[in-house]
């Protein structure tokens, strides 16, 4: 069984695609639909993410690297600590766009979202960290 703490340690140095299996902390074939369902419902209530959007992302393994890791972790890997808008004003934009393309964020999305400093709390923290917190603090009490 892959623990999320181990996954987080592996991801610190090198952010890679977070699969549904790794995100949920189970071996292949052992992911429980109920847990995905409860997490998707909780993100809808907490962050306003439509249930179907989150459920389908997790169920079809369609979580992009930057979504799984979070903007904060991506910026840390790039070597910047601060707000996305500050990074955008200080960085070499083409290099940063190339970096974020390796995290599966398109160039146009990088330009638009970072220029406007337009990220939700879920996007800033990442699905993986949010899931870990949900699992430890909320799901364990149910």
N, C-alpha and C positions, 0 to 999 in steps of 0.2 A: 504494500500500500504506500503510495507516494504521499508524504505529508506536505502540507502547504509551507511549513517552515523550511523544509529542505528545498522546495521549489523556489521559495523567495531567496534563499542563499545562493542557489545556482544562477538565479536571474540577476543578482546584484552586479556582477561583472559584465555579463553579456545577456542582454534581453533577447529572448527568442519567442517564437510563437507559443502562446499558452493554449494548449488544446483543452477541450472540454474535460477529458479524462484527468489531465494534470490539474486543471483548475478545480475540479471537484474533489480531488484527492483520492481517487480510486483506481484500481487496476482496470484494464480494458474489459468491458463487458459487465462491470460491477457498478456502473453509475445508476443510481436510483432516480427514477423519474420524479418521484415525490420531492426529493431534495432540490432538483432543478426547478420544479414548479414552485416550491415555497420560496426559494431565493428570488425567482423572477417576480413573484407576487410582492415580496418585501421591497425589492428595488422600485417597483411601481408605486407603492405606498410611500416610500422614503424619499426617492429621488425623482419621481414623476416619469420614469422610463416606462413606456407602454409595455404591458406584460408580454404581448406577443413578440415584440422586438427582442427583449432580453431572452425569453424562452427559446425563440428560434435561433438566436446567436449561439446559445449554449448547446442546444440540441443538435444543430447542424455543424458544430465546430467552426463557426464563422466569426470568431473573435480575432480581431486584428492585433498585432503585437502591441501597438501603442495603447489599444483599449484594455488589453489584459494587464500590461505593466503600469500604465498611467502616465500622464504628462510629466508629473514630478520626477518619476524614475527616468524617463527619457531625457529630461533636461539634465538630471544628475549625470547620466552616462555621457552626455554631450559636454559636461564640465561646467555647467552653469547652475547656480543656486539663486532662485528668486522667482519673480512672477513671469509668466509667459510673455506679457507685453514688454517687460524690460528686456528680456532676451531678444525679442524681435527687433527692438531699437538698437541693440548693441552688437548683434551677430553679423557675420558675413552670410547674407540670406541664401545665396545659392548653395553654399556648403551645408548650411543647416537644412535646407530643403532636401538635399541629397541624403543627409543623415536620416531625416524623418521618412524618406521614401523607403529606406531599409526597414523601417518599422511599419510599413504598409499604410502610410498616410500620403495621399497625393499632394503634389506640389501646390495645386490651387487651394486645397484644403488648408495646407500649412500657411500659405499667404493670408488667407481669409481669417482663419481662427486665431492665429498668433497676433496678427495686426490688430484685431478687435479684442484680444485677450478674452476670448469667448469659449470658456470651458466650464462644464458643470463640475460639481464636487466629485461625482462618480468618475468622470473622465480624468480629473486631476489625480485622484488616488489610484485608479485602476480597478478593473473588475476582480483581479486576483486578490488584492489587499482587502477590498470590500467584502469579498466572499469569505476570506479568512476571518475578518472581524465578525461578520454575520454568524459564521459557523461557531466561533468561540463564545460569543456573547448572547446570541439570540436563539439559534437553532438548538443549542445544547439545553436550553431551558424549556423547550417545547416537549 
